Amino acid sequence: MIFNFIQTFMANVPHELVVLFEIGIIIVLATVLAFIVRLFKQPLIPAYIITGILIGPIFLGLIQNSELITSLSEIGVAFLIFAAGLEIKFSKLKEVGKVATIGGVLQMGSLFLIAYIIAFALGFSGNALIYIGLAVTFSSTMIVVKLLADKKEINSLHGRLIIGILLIQDIAAIIALTILSSDLSLHNILLVLGRAAMFVIFAVILSKGINPIFRSTADNEELFLLVAISFLFLFVLGSIVANLSLIIGAFFAGVALANSDYKIELQGKITPLREFFAVIFF
């Protein structure tokens, strides 16, 4: 009854207000479900996912501007990964780099092999085996980082290891997509790895001179926030231009600012934006 009323009401909503209405539905329903799952002392992510299922095309189909919602959710990914990067300094990331690389390769290799064998036993063949293997191999960076952030474990040893492995997965996913969309080439693989290395170098260089910029804007909260968001999108846009995952760009934008004298202020201003867009993502 209630959802039928919502659908009828939505049909009469002025075109220019449809997006506002859809975002409002997402936030309100997510809030109600969040209170419910909190009664059972569970993370809020299930509430967000259930919200998406209910108002998505599978059930009620209340969301019509799927492209816009997708774009907003991508912004949520950027803010969440950026906030995770703010928790980790270069020195701490370097400490787990070797272990994360070896662990990531072993984890991806074992999962791919297991999925490949099971898919083959079920009768799949050809490229389908590869796609199934890759689908099982890669984790959802957004979900894992959100859970770590909610538990305040991003900067813990296991948190840094997990994030390191996720970054290795993202790079591997880019390489896999490059190979599947073109001929297998060592040049393509080295090109992707070279772009990722350039991001690390770029982040290190910028981290050395970012303090004076924030110091000059510290007396103006609005300008301070704009500088922080601009810094994030500078890296995100750079990753897109370089044909890398925006996750890599957003993460190293955060890591570049992790050594900043204004880290605490940055976290306080970014966190509300991160939580808002994360709801839309799920």
Backbone as CSV, one residue per row, in Angstrom:
resi,resn,N_x,N_y,N_z,CA_x,CA_y,CA_z,C_x,C_y,C_z
1,MET,0.824,-1.204,0.000,0.000,0.000,0.000,0.868,1.268,0.000
2,ILE,1.829,1.318,0.948,2.684,2.499,1.048,3.520,2.674,-0.205
3,PHE,4.079,1.535,-0.706,4.944,1.637,-1.877,4.146,1.967,-3.136
4,ASN,2.904,1.502,-3.205,2.050,1.881,-4.335,1.774,3.379,-4.315
5,PHE,1.570,3.901,-3.110,1.359,5.343,-2.970,2.595,6.120,-3.417
6,ILE,3.775,5.607,-3.028,5.030,6.278,-3.412,5.193,6.288,-4.927
7,GLN,4.909,5.152,-5.575,5.041,5.075,-7.024,4.055,6.012,-7.716
8,THR,2.824,6.076,-7.181,1.831,6.981,-7.772,2.247,8.431,-7.592
9,PHE,2.732,8.738,-6.388,3.185,10.102,-6.108,4.369,10.471,-6.994
10,MET,5.264,9.510,-7.194,6.466,9.770,-7.976,6.128,10.084,-9.428
11,ALA,5.084,9.457,-9.932,4.681,9.712,-11.320,4.236,11.151,-11.523
12,ASN,3.838,11.804,-10.440,3.376,13.196,-10.528,4.423,14.209,-10.070
13,VAL,5.603,13.721,-9.738,6.677,14.632,-9.313,7.212,15.388,-10.523
14,PRO,7.368,16.718,-10.420,7.943,17.487,-11.535,9.295,16.932,-11.935
15,HIS,9.582,16.976,-13.208,10.804,16.375,-13.747,12.060,16.909,-13.061
16,GLU,12.073,18.209,-12.782,13.272,18.815,-12.200,13.483,18.400,-10.742
17,LEU,12.467,17.771,-10.125,12.590,17.364,-8.723,12.727,15.852,-8.556
18,VAL,12.768,15.117,-9.663,12.819,13.658,-9.590,14.085,13.182,-8.882
19,VAL,15.216,13.781,-9.247,16.491,13.367,-8.640,16.470,13.616,-7.134
20,LEU,15.976,14.781,-6.742,15.877,15.109,-5.319,14.992,14.097,-4.604
21,PHE,13.888,13.734,-5.215,12.963,12.775,-4.627,13.620,11.403,-4.473
22,GLU,14.335,10.971,-5.505,14.972,9.661,-5.472,16.050,9.590,-4.392
23,ILE,16.871,10.633,-4.299,17.898,10.659,-3.256,17.250,10.683,-1.875
24,GLY,16.153,11.438,-1.761,15.427,11.485,-0.493,14.916,10.124,-0.088
25,ILE,14.355,9.372,-1.036,13.859,8.021,-0.762,15.002,7.126,-0.285
26,ILE,16.149,7.234,-0.954,17.308,6.420,-0.580,17.719,6.697,0.868
27,ILE,17.865,7.976,1.202,18.353,8.348,2.528,17.358,7.968,3.620
28,VAL,16.067,8.265,3.398,15.053,7.989,4.420,14.913,6.494,4.682
29,LEU,14.809,5.714,3.607,14.652,4.270,3.777,15.907,3.654,4.393
30,ALA,17.074,4.113,3.970,18.327,3.605,4.536,18.408,3.914,6.026
31,THR,17.930,5.087,6.420,17.940,5.467,7.835,17.044,4.553,8.662
32,VAL,15.835,4.296,8.160,14.897,3.425,8.873,15.484,2.024,9.041
33,LEU,16.025,1.481,7.954,16.592,0.136,8.020,17.856,0.098,8.874
34,ALA,18.601,1.214,8.882,19.813,1.287,9.705,19.465,1.173,11.182
35,PHE,18.370,1.813,11.587,17.926,1.703,12.981,17.557,0.258,13.309
36,ILE,16.956,-0.422,12.342,16.532,-1.810,12.583,17.734,-2.733,12.762
37,VAL,18.708,-2.633,11.840,19.875,-3.527,11.939,20.728,-3.177,13.157
38,ARG,20.674,-1.931,13.580,21.436,-1.537,14.766,20.870,-2.183,16.025
39,LEU,19.552,-2.440,16.040,18.929,-3.121,17.180,19.509,-4.518,17.352
40,PHE,19.958,-5.105,16.235,20.557,-6.437,16.284,22.077,-6.369,16.372
41,LYS,22.591,-5.138,16.621,24.027,-4.901,16.792,24.838,-5.381,15.588
42,GLN,24.314,-5.081,14.398,24.974,-5.448,13.155,25.523,-4.196,12.463
43,PRO,26.505,-4.354,11.558,26.990,-3.211,10.772,25.862,-2.615,9.941
44,LEU,25.995,-1.357,9.564,24.935,-0.684,8.829,24.913,-1.041,7.340
45,ILE,25.972,-1.651,6.853,26.040,-1.979,5.427,24.857,-2.825,4.953
46,PRO,24.428,-3.873,5.687,23.247,-4.628,5.232,22.017,-3.753,5.020
47,ALA,21.843,-2.745,5.881,20.700,-1.834,5.719,20.790,-1.088,4.401
48,TYR,21.996,-0.643,4.050,22.180,0.094,2.799,21.935,-0.805,1.590
49,ILE,22.436,-2.042,1.675,22.273,-2.970,0.550,20.803,-3.343,0.370
50,ILE,20.106,-3.601,1.480,18.677,-3.933,1.397,17.896,-2.764,0.805
51,THR,18.287,-1.545,1.180,17.638,-0.357,0.609,17.767,-0.348,-0.905
52,GLY,18.979,-0.626,-1.381,19.213,-0.656,-2.831,18.390,-1.713,-3.532
53,ILE,18.278,-2.883,-2.893,17.496,-3.967,-3.491,16.015,-3.593,-3.562
54,LEU,15.498,-3.011,-2.475,14.069,-2.685,-2.415,13.662,-1.637,-3.443
55,ILE,14.470,-0.566,-3.565,14.070,0.528,-4.455,14.643,0.390,-5.856
56,GLY,15.454,-0.661,-6.060,16.044,-0.888,-7.371,15.085,-1.571,-8.329
57,PRO,15.572,-1.895,-9.535,14.704,-2.471,-10.578,14.188,-3.861,-10.254
58,ILE,14.845,-4.576,-9.332,14.403,-5.940,-9.017,13.037,-5.940,-8.342
59,PHE,12.795,-4.938,-7.461,11.541,-4.898,-6.717,10.668,-3.714,-7.127
60,LEU,10.895,-2.562,-6.531,9.973,-1.438,-6.711,10.300,-0.564,-7.913
61,GLY,11.539,-0.538,-8.310,11.929,0.262,-9.480,11.708,1.753,-9.295
62,LEU,11.962,2.252,-8.095,11.731,3.673,-7.821,12.833,4.573,-8.369
63,ILE,14.000,4.002,-8.624,15.131,4.794,-9.121,15.134,4.764,-10.643
64,GLN,14.907,5.922,-11.243,14.871,6.029,-12.694,16.173,6.587,-13.267
65,ASN,16.815,7.483,-12.514,18.053,8.100,-12.995,19.250,7.261,-12.558
66,SER,19.342,6.065,-13.112,20.384,5.130,-12.684,21.784,5.652,-12.978
67,GLU,21.944,6.361,-14.094,23.272,6.874,-14.442,23.748,7.909,-13.432
68,LEU,22.843,8.782,-13.006,23.202,9.802,-12.030,23.526,9.167,-10.685
69,ILE,22.705,8.207,-10.274,22.939,7.529,-9.002,24.277,6.793,-9.044
70,THR,24.579,6.186,-10.198,25.859,5.496,-10.344,27.023,6.473,-10.209
71,SER,26.885,7.642,-10.821,27.937,8.656,-10.731,28.130,9.122,-9.293
72,LEU,27.024,9.333,-8.580,27.117,9.741,-7.179,27.764,8.641,-6.323
73,SER,27.461,7.390,-6.661,28.050,6.295,-5.905,29.549,6.203,-6.146
74,GLU,29.990,6.540,-7.364,31.424,6.555,-7.656,32.127,7.624,-6.817
75,ILE,31.445,8.740,-6.620,31.999,9.782,-5.745,32.120,9.232,-4.329
76,GLY,31.133,8.440,-3.919,31.188,7.812,-2.602,32.393,6.901,-2.464
77,VAL,32.690,6.138,-3.501,33.877,5.283,-3.501,35.128,6.128,-3.309
78,ALA,35.201,7.232,-4.055,36.374,8.108,-3.986,36.573,8.658,-2.570
79,PHE,35.496,9.143,-1.960,35.607,9.705,-0.612,35.973,8.638,0.415
80,LEU,35.400,7.444,0.290,35.680,6.388,1.255,37.134,5.943,1.168
81,ILE,37.629,5.727,-0.034,39.013,5.290,-0.200,39.977,6.409,0.170
82,PHE,39.595,7.647,-0.121,40.399,8.807,0.264,40.545,8.874,1.782
83,ALA,39.434,8.686,2.484,39.453,8.705,3.946,40.302,7.560,4.495
84,ALA,40.268,6.410,3.827,41.105,5.282,4.260,42.576,5.618,4.070
85,GLY,42.895,6.269,2.960,44.272,6.662,2.703,44.795,7.646,3.727
86,LEU,43.916,8.504,4.240,44.316,9.483,5.250,44.800,8.821,6.535
87,GLU,44.373,7.576,6.746,44.742,6.863,7.971,46.135,6.259,7.898
88,ILE,46.700,6.175,6.694,47.923,5.400,6.502,49.047,6.273,5.957
89,LYS,50.138,6.331,6.675,51.306,7.083,6.236,52.163,6.220,5.307
90,PHE,52.993,6.891,4.503,53.843,6.168,3.566,54.717,5.131,4.275
91,SER,55.259,5.510,5.425,56.154,4.604,6.148,55.428,3.331,6.559
92,LYS,54.160,3.470,7.027,53.394,2.308,7.456,52.949,1.466,6.268
93,LEU,52.667,2.121,5.135,52.287,1.391,3.926,53.475,0.597,3.399
94,LYS,54.661,1.188,3.524,55.875,0.516,3.066,56.166,-0.718,3.899
95,GLU,55.830,-0.662,5.188,56.099,-1.780,6.095,55.378,-3.063,5.661
96,VAL,54.192,-2.906,5.101,53.395,-4.085,4.727,53.412,-4.342,3.228
97,GLY,54.192,-3.536,2.494,54.179,-3.642,1.045,54.563,-5.009,0.524
98,LYS,55.647,-5.571,1.042,56.129,-6.866,0.565,55.151,-7.980,0.909
99,VAL,54.689,-7.968,2.157,53.749,-9.006,2.604,52.428,-8.911,1.839
100,ALA,51.946,-7.675,1.639,50.685,-7.476,0.920,50.800,-7.944,-0.527
101,THR,51.942,-7.679,-1.149,52.138,-8.094,-2.544,52.148,-9.615,-2.662
102,ILE,52.949,-10.272,-1.810,53.015,-11.741,-1.856,51.664,-12.354,-1.486
103,GLY,51.060,-11.821,-0.403,49.757,-12.337,0.022,48.681,-12.125,-1.023
104,GLY,48.702,-10.951,-1.663,47.712,-10.654,-2.697,47.835,-11.577,-3.893
105,VAL,49.065,-11.818,-4.317,49.288,-12.706,-5.468,48.850,-14.132,-5.139
106,LEU,49.224,-14.615,-3.949,48.835,-15.970,-3.547,47.318,-16.096,-3.410
107,GLN,46.697,-15.072,-2.803,45.243,-15.103,-2.619,44.516,-15.117,-3.959
108,MET,44.941,-14.248,-4.871,44.288,-14.183,-6.183,44.524,-15.462,-6.974
109,GLY,45.747,-15.966,-6.927,46.066,-17.180,-7.677,45.275,-18.384,-7.192
110,SER,45.191,-18.549,-5.874,44.478,-19.711,-5.321,42.980,-19.633,-5.593
111,LEU,42.389,-18.450,-5.390,40.954,-18.307,-5.641,40.615,-18.497,-7.112
112,PHE,41.451,-17.944,-7.986,41.210,-18.096,-9.424,41.267,-19.569,-9.816
113,LEU,42.267,-20.282,-9.300,42.420,-21.694,-9.640,41.233,-22.509,-9.142
114,ILE,40.809,-22.259,-7.899,39.670,-22.994,-7.342,38.397,-22.735,-8.151
115,ALA,38.139,-21.443,-8.452,36.940,-21.086,-9.229,37.005,-21.679,-10.635
116,TYR,38.182,-21.673,-11.215,38.380,-22.214,-12.576,38.050,-23.706,-12.603
117,ILE,38.560,-24.450,-11.618,38.338,-25.895,-11.565,36.859,-26.214,-11.336
118,ILE,36.231,-25.477,-10.411,34.813,-25.720,-10.127,33.958,-25.391,-11.354
119,ALA,34.252,-24.271,-12.027,33.493,-23.889,-13.222,33.668,-24.924,-14.329
120,PHE,34.887,-25.446,-14.468,35.142,-26.483,-15.479,34.347,-27.745,-15.171
121,ALA,34.296,-28.098,-13.872,33.546,-29.290,-13.466,32.045,-29.122,-13.705
122,LEU,31.572,-27.868,-13.668,30.155,-27.593,-13.895,29.807,-27.503,-15.376
123,GLY,30.813,-27.637,-16.249,30.543,-27.672,-17.683,30.857,-26.402,-18.449
124,PHE,31.403,-25.393,-17.792,31.783,-24.166,-18.493,33.068,-24.398,-19.273
125,SER,33.267,-23.568,-20.301,34.467,-23.726,-21.122,34.867,-22.385,-21.729
126,GLY,36.041,-22.348,-22.313,36.510,-21.147,-23.018,36.711,-19.952,-22.101
127,ASN,36.381,-18.766,-22.626,36.568,-17.527,-21.871,35.676,-17.453,-20.634
128,ALA,34.583,-18.225,-20.637,33.686,-18.220,-19.480,34.430,-18.660,-18.220
129,LEU,35.351,-19.599,-18.373,36.132,-20.069,-17.229,36.987,-18.939,-16.653
130,ILE,37.550,-18.132,-17.540,38.407,-17.021,-17.104,37.580,-15.960,-16.390
131,TYR,36.442,-15.611,-16.981,35.595,-14.576,-16.366,35.067,-15.013,-14.994
132,ILE,34.678,-16.259,-14.873,34.203,-16.770,-13.585,35.331,-16.745,-12.560
133,GLY,36.505,-17.156,-12.982,37.664,-17.139,-12.093,37.987,-15.743,-11.602
134,LEU,37.944,-14.762,-12.501,38.234,-13.378,-12.129,37.150,-12.804,-11.223
135,ALA,35.885,-13.166,-11.489,34.779,-12.660,-10.674,34.911,-13.117,-9.224
136,VAL,35.384,-14.334,-9.025,35.552,-14.869,-7.675,36.829,-14.316,-7.029
137,THR,37.818,-14.018,-7.834,39.133,-13.625,-7.318,39.125,-12.275,-6.607
138,PHE,38.437,-11.277,-7.208,38.554,-9.908,-6.716,37.486,-9.591,-5.668
139,SER,37.917,-8.911,-4.613,37.019,-8.515,-3.532,36.434,-7.133,-3.813
140,SER,35.388,-6.778,-3.054,34.805,-5.442,-3.152,35.577,-4.513,-2.217
141,THR,36.397,-3.649,-2.796,37.198,-2.721,-1.996,36.308,-1.841,-1.136
142,MET,35.195,-1.385,-1.710,34.298,-0.473,-1.007,33.763,-1.108,0.268
143,ILE,33.286,-2.340,0.182,32.682,-3.001,1.341,33.727,-3.274,2.420
144,VAL,34.877,-3.784,2.003,35.918,-4.125,2.971,36.417,-2.884,3.705
145,VAL,36.684,-1.818,2.960,37.184,-0.588,3.579,36.119,0.017,4.497
146,LYS,34.851,-0.049,4.092,33.772,0.482,4.932,33.697,-0.275,6.264
147,LEU,33.830,-1.588,6.213,33.804,-2.381,7.445,34.996,-2.047,8.344
148,LEU,36.168,-1.887,7.738,37.355,-1.525,8.514,37.196,-0.139,9.132
149,ALA,36.610,0.793,8.355,36.413,2.149,8.865,35.422,2.162,10.020
150,ASP,34.344,1.390,9.900,33.339,1.347,10.965,33.925,0.786,12.263
151,LYS,34.864,-0.156,12.124,35.486,-0.769,13.305,36.745,-0.020,13.746
152,LYS,37.078,1.067,13.012,38.276,1.869,13.311,39.536,1.012,13.305
153,GLU,39.642,0.152,12.278,40.774,-0.763,12.187,41.607,-0.547,10.934
154,ILE,41.370,0.569,10.236,42.115,0.816,8.999,43.613,0.918,9.270
155,ASN,43.973,1.582,10.365,45.385,1.823,10.650,46.022,0.694,11.461
156,SER,45.254,-0.364,11.740,45.823,-1.522,12.425,46.697,-2.308,11.453
157,LEU,47.492,-3.229,11.971,48.372,-4.007,11.106,47.571,-4.810,10.086
158,HIS,46.536,-5.510,10.560,45.745,-6.302,9.614,44.963,-5.407,8.657
159,GLY,44.569,-4.216,9.129,43.874,-3.286,8.243,44.760,-2.822,7.110
160,ARG,46.011,-2.479,7.429,46.957,-2.039,6.395,47.273,-3.178,5.432
161,LEU,47.376,-4.396,5.967,47.632,-5.553,5.099,46.472,-5.775,4.131
162,ILE,45.258,-5.686,4.653,44.074,-5.896,3.813,43.997,-4.840,2.713
163,ILE,44.220,-3.581,3.080,44.162,-2.518,2.082,45.262,-2.695,1.045
164,GLY,46.442,-3.108,1.496,47.528,-3.367,0.546,47.157,-4.449,-0.446
165,ILE,46.542,-5.526,0.043,46.109,-6.620,-0.831,45.029,-6.144,-1.798
166,LEU,44.112,-5.303,-1.307,43.048,-4.771,-2.168,43.628,-3.923,-3.292
167,LEU,44.663,-3.146,-2.992,45.306,-2.335,-4.029,45.975,-3.230,-5.071
168,ILE,46.610,-4.309,-4.613,47.207,-5.269,-5.545,46.120,-5.870,-6.431
169,GLN,44.973,-6.169,-5.831,43.849,-6.702,-6.607,43.375,-5.715,-7.667
170,ASP,43.295,-4.426,-7.291,42.834,-3.419,-8.249,43.785,-3.320,-9.443
171,ILE,45.084,-3.351,-9.148,46.064,-3.299,-10.234,45.946,-4.550,-11.105
172,ALA,45.780,-5.716,-10.449,45.634,-6.971,-11.192,44.367,-6.957,-12.042
173,ALA,43.289,-6.360,-11.510,42.032,-6.283,-12.268,42.210,-5.439,-13.524
174,ILE,42.948,-4.325,-13.397,43.201,-3.470,-14.552,44.008,-4.227,-15.600
175,ILE,45.033,-4.958,-15.135,45.853,-5.748,-16.060,45.004,-6.810,-16.749
176,ALA,44.139,-7.484,-15.961,43.284,-8.539,-16.524,42.343,-7.982,-17.581
177,LEU,41.723,-6.840,-17.292,40.811,-6.228,-18.263,41.555,-5.784,-19.508
178,THR,42.782,-5.295,-19.319,43.600,-4.884,-20.463,43.914,-6.072,-21.348
179,ILE,44.272,-7.195,-20.711,44.604,-8.403,-21.472,43.376,-8.956,-22.182
180,LEU,42.230,-8.982,-21.492,41.019,-9.549,-22.089,40.487,-8.702,-23.242
181,SER,40.774,-7.399,-23.202,40.275,-6.514,-24.257,41.274,-6.333,-25.392
182,SER,42.451,-6.934,-25.279,43.474,-6.819,-26.326,44.332,-8.071,-26.317
183,ASP,45.362,-8.050,-27.129,46.262,-9.190,-27.176,47.132,-9.232,-25.929
184,LEU,47.452,-10.445,-25.479,48.327,-10.599,-24.327,49.688,-10.006,-24.651
185,SER,50.114,-9.045,-23.885,51.350,-8.328,-24.191,52.055,-7.921,-22.906
186,LEU,53.342,-8.204,-22.836,54.146,-7.762,-21.704,54.172,-6.244,-21.640
187,HIS,54.103,-5.614,-22.812,54.100,-4.147,-22.878,52.889,-3.565,-22.150
188,ASN,51.704,-4.184,-22.349,50.484,-3.703,-21.691,50.584,-3.836,-20.178
189,ILE,51.134,-4.957,-19.708,51.269,-5.180,-18.278,52.236,-4.178,-17.668
190,LEU,53.385,-3.997,-18.301,54.378,-3.045,-17.796,53.848,-1.621,-17.823
191,LEU,52.994,-1.326,-18.815,52.417,0.015,-18.918,51.513,0.313,-17.730
192,VAL,50.677,-0.652,-17.366,49.791,-0.473,-16.211,50.594,-0.331,-14.918
193,LEU,51.596,-1.192,-14.738,52.430,-1.115,-13.544,53.198,0.199,-13.491
194,GLY,53.634,0.685,-14.647,54.350,1.957,-14.702,53.458,3.120,-14.309
195,ARG,52.204,3.085,-14.758,51.261,4.151,-14.380,51.012,4.156,-12.880
196,ALA,50.852,2.954,-12.309,50.638,2.866,-10.863,51.856,3.395,-10.106
197,ALA,53.053,3.067,-10.586,54.280,3.544,-9.941,54.378,5.064,-10.015
198,MET,53.952,5.636,-11.136,53.973,7.087,-11.284,53.057,7.753,-10.269
199,PHE,51.924,7.107,-9.969,51.008,7.661,-8.964,51.663,7.699,-7.596
200,VAL,52.395,6.652,-7.270,53.074,6.610,-5.972,54.105,7.730,-5.887
201,ILE,54.895,7.891,-6.942,55.923,8.933,-6.967,55.284,10.318,-6.887
202,PHE,54.195,10.508,-7.633,53.485,11.787,-7.642,52.951,12.118,-6.252
203,ALA,52.415,11.090,-5.575,51.869,11.288,-4.233,52.970,11.667,-3.249
204,VAL,54.121,11.020,-3.359,55.241,11.321,-2.464,55.702,12.759,-2.653
205,ILE,55.824,13.187,-3.908,56.292,14.548,-4.200,55.311,15.587,-3.656
206,LEU,54.013,15.378,-3.903,53.015,16.347,-3.447,52.913,16.393,-1.929
207,SER,53.119,15.254,-1.286,53.007,15.218,0.175,54.059,16.087,0.846
208,LYS,55.160,16.335,0.149,56.238,17.137,0.727,55.897,18.627,0.775
209,GLY,55.033,19.081,-0.137,54.775,20.514,-0.193,53.339,20.932,0.009
210,ILE,52.512,20.025,0.578,51.092,20.331,0.711,50.781,21.180,1.941
211,ASN,51.633,21.101,2.982,51.364,21.832,4.222,51.207,23.340,4.031
212,PRO,52.077,24.000,3.258,51.910,25.450,3.070,50.571,25.828,2.449
213,ILE,50.051,24.975,1.561,48.771,25.272,0.910,47.644,25.238,1.930
214,PHE,47.624,24.199,2.758,46.575,24.101,3.777,46.747,25.167,4.863
215,ARG,47.982,25.511,5.155,48.237,26.545,6.156,47.658,27.887,5.712
216,SER,47.736,28.159,4.424,47.238,29.433,3.904,45.724,29.503,3.873
217,THR,45.050,28.340,3.981,43.577,28.310,3.930,42.955,27.912,5.262
218,ALA,43.790,27.714,6.285,43.300,27.195,7.565,42.295,28.123,8.243
219,ASP,42.361,29.424,7.941,41.449,30.374,8.597,40.112,30.495,7.879
220,ASN,39.929,29.735,6.795,38.679,29.771,6.040,38.220,28.330,5.804
221,GLU,37.224,27.889,6.565,36.793,26.491,6.509,36.300,26.082,5.118
222,GLU,35.590,26.987,4.470,35.046,26.672,3.144,36.164,26.451,2.139
223,LEU,37.154,27.352,2.126,38.275,27.224,1.195,39.125,26.007,1.535
224,PHE,39.275,25.737,2.828,40.035,24.564,3.280,39.418,23.286,2.725
225,LEU,38.085,23.183,2.821,37.388,22.001,2.311,37.513,21.900,0.795
226,LEU,37.411,23.032,0.110,37.533,23.028,-1.351,38.910,22.551,-1.800
227,VAL,39.947,22.991,-1.082,41.305,22.565,-1.415,41.443,21.060,-1.233
228,ALA,40.894,20.530,-0.135,40.971,19.094,0.133,40.245,18.284,-0.943
229,ILE,39.042,18.733,-1.296,38.274,18.010,-2.324,38.946,18.129,-3.685
230,SER,39.500,19.304,-3.984,40.208,19.499,-5.247,41.414,18.576,-5.336
231,PHE,42.108,18.416,-4.210,43.267,17.525,-4.168,42.842,16.092,-4.467
232,LEU,41.718,15.681,-3.880,41.196,14.342,-4.127,40.877,14.150,-5.606
233,PHE,40.122,15.088,-6.183,39.703,14.932,-7.572,40.857,15.108,-8.555
234,LEU,41.912,15.812,-8.143,43.105,15.902,-8.985,43.684,14.510,-9.206
235,PHE,43.744,13.737,-8.136,44.251,12.373,-8.250,43.266,11.459,-8.977
236,VAL,41.978,11.614,-8.673,40.963,10.763,-9.315,40.937,10.994,-10.831
237,LEU,40.925,12.254,-11.233,40.934,12.573,-12.662,42.215,12.080,-13.321
238,GLY,43.323,12.189,-12.590,44.583,11.685,-13.125,44.546,10.188,-13.339
239,SER,43.935,9.459,-12.404,43.838,8.009,-12.553,42.951,7.627,-13.734
240,ILE,41.897,8.407,-13.959,41.010,8.137,-15.096,41.737,8.385,-16.409
241,VAL,42.470,9.491,-16.484,43.237,9.811,-17.690,44.284,8.734,-17.970
242,ALA,44.864,8.192,-16.891,45.901,7.169,-17.040,45.327,5.766,-17.197
243,ASN,43.993,5.677,-17.314,43.313,4.388,-17.459,43.556,3.462,-16.263
244,LEU,43.623,4.065,-15.085,43.733,3.304,-13.852,42.413,3.388,-13.090
245,SER,42.272,2.548,-12.077,41.079,2.587,-11.240,41.067,3.873,-10.420
246,LEU,39.882,4.482,-10.283,39.788,5.690,-9.448,40.127,5.374,-7.999
247,ILE,40.013,4.095,-7.621,40.367,3.680,-6.267,41.843,3.952,-5.996
248,ILE,42.690,3.683,-6.983,44.126,3.921,-6.830,44.400,5.403,-6.663
249,GLY,43.748,6.221,-7.489,43.937,7.663,-7.391,43.457,8.212,-6.062
250,ALA,42.271,7.796,-5.629,41.709,8.298,-4.372,42.537,7.856,-3.180
251,PHE,43.009,6.619,-3.205,43.782,6.111,-2.076,45.095,6.878,-1.914
252,PHE,45.814,7.070,-3.004,47.098,7.751,-2.904,46.930,9.250,-2.667
253,ALA,45.778,9.790,-3.010,45.488,11.177,-2.617,45.413,11.268,-1.096
254,GLY,44.756,10.271,-0.481,44.665,10.242,0.970,46.004,9.987,1.631
255,VAL,46.765,9.045,1.085,48.080,8.730,1.635,49.000,9.940,1.552
256,ALA,48.893,10.703,0.451,49.724,11.892,0.279,49.456,12.921,1.367
257,LEU,48.222,12.942,1.873,47.851,13.912,2.905,47.948,13.336,4.317
258,ALA,48.279,12.054,4.428,48.341,11.421,5.744,49.442,12.019,6.614
259,ASN,50.470,12.571,5.969,51.570,13.185,6.707,51.356,14.676,6.942
260,SER,50.220,15.184,6.494,49.949,16.608,6.627,49.708,16.989,8.087
261,ASP,50.063,18.221,8.439,49.809,18.730,9.786,48.313,18.917,10.034
262,TYR,47.527,18.875,8.968,46.088,19.140,9.073,45.274,17.861,8.844
263,LYS,45.886,16.718,9.112,45.221,15.426,8.895,43.923,15.309,9.680
264,ILE,43.936,15.698,10.957,42.748,15.571,11.803,41.607,16.435,11.262
265,GLU,41.927,17.683,10.883,40.905,18.574,10.331,40.342,18.004,9.027
266,LEU,41.199,17.427,8.206,40.751,16.835,6.943,39.790,15.677,7.191
267,GLN,40.137,14.818,8.141,39.277,13.677,8.451,37.909,14.139,8.957
268,GLY,37.899,15.183,9.784,36.636,15.678,10.324,35.710,16.227,9.253
269,LYS,36.291,16.822,8.216,35.465,17.427,7.164,35.065,16.428,6.085
270,ILE,35.913,15.438,5.846,35.643,14.464,4.791,34.681,13.376,5.250
271,THR,34.729,13.022,6.531,33.913,11.908,7.034,32.415,12.057,6.746
272,PRO,31.780,13.229,7.004,30.346,13.350,6.689,30.043,13.142,5.205
273,LEU,30.898,13.672,4.339,30.706,13.482,2.899,30.858,12.008,2.534
274,ARG,31.845,11.372,3.145,32.076,9.948,2.892,30.851,9.124,3.252
275,GLU,30.268,9.377,4.415,29.131,8.582,4.874,27.896,8.813,4.007
276,PHE,27.688,10.069,3.589,26.516,10.380,2.768,26.574,9.663,1.422
277,PHE,27.710,9.785,0.736,27.825,9.169,-0.583,27.923,7.653,-0.496
278,ALA,28.422,7.134,0.637,28.507,5.679,0.806,27.117,5.061,0.833
279,VAL,26.180,5.746,1.447,24.787,5.265,1.480,24.260,5.111,0.055
280,ILE,24.513,6.107,-0.780,24.037,6.053,-2.170,24.720,4.935,-2.936
281,PHE,26.000,4.714,-2.652,26.725,3.638,-3.337,26.062,2.290,-3.080
282,PHE,25.813,1.972,-1.829,25.253,0.666,-1.504,23.814,0.536,-1.950
